[in-house]
Amino acid sequence: MIMAFDGSSVDGSAYLDVVRLTRHAPAWLDGAVSFWSTYGLAAFAVLAIVGWWFARRGGDAAAVRALAVPVFVLVAYGVDALVKLAVREDRPCQSLRVKTLETCPAPGDWSFPSNHAAIAAAAAVALFFVSRRLGAVAAVAALAMAVSRVWVGAHYPHDVVAGVLVGGLVSLVAMLALRRWSGSMARWIGSGSLRRLLSAS
């Protein structure tokens, strides 16, 4: 039997307050939040594509930063997944045995930190380096994603906070490091068959 961490002692009462709130919320609100929680990550992919499309007009370095967004999001997801395996925190719906909007995942599908929150935060931070406007939109969307994961019962509040921190920090460090190498990366991409990714012409 795999020993798992019980995170209910951290903020289980706050989690239960949210679960009780969902039971009294309008059906349309629960439905909208559940939809966003399940499918909202696709919006970040759309924002990344939009960012790359317009970044091509800003020069090779800008295009490289835009192309790096999905790469760094994947890196953040990988780091988040490793933390999950190290901590092995049971889902709150398992520890507290409550009925939630989202079907309770099977044991072994660890809760801390939230993958959804990490991916959303990583995308938002990376997009700030591409476009402040897109970054701001993504930041609001990332906050909504983090809240939605608690609302549907998939995570404790501390899970989504940790996910935001992991994803955001990984993306920030990676984007800051890319600044030193964006010129070299642009020359490497521009010299090969992928050169059209850098220019709108």
LINRA-V760847 format. One record per run of one state. SS is the DSSP state (A for helix, B for strand, O for the rest). FROM is the first residue (numbers start at 1). LEN is the number of residues. If there is no record, write none. Layout:
# LINRA-V760847
ss: [SS:SS]
from: [FROM:FROM]
len: [LEN:LEN]
This chain:
# LINRA-V760847
ss: [O:B:O:A:O:A:O:A:O:A:O:B:O:A:O:A:O:A:O:A:O:A:O]
from: [1:5:6:8:25:27:40:41:59:60:88:89:90:92:96:115:129:132:152:157:191:195:198]
len: [4:1:2:17:2:13:1:18:1:28:1:1:2:4:19:14:3:20:5:34:4:3:4]
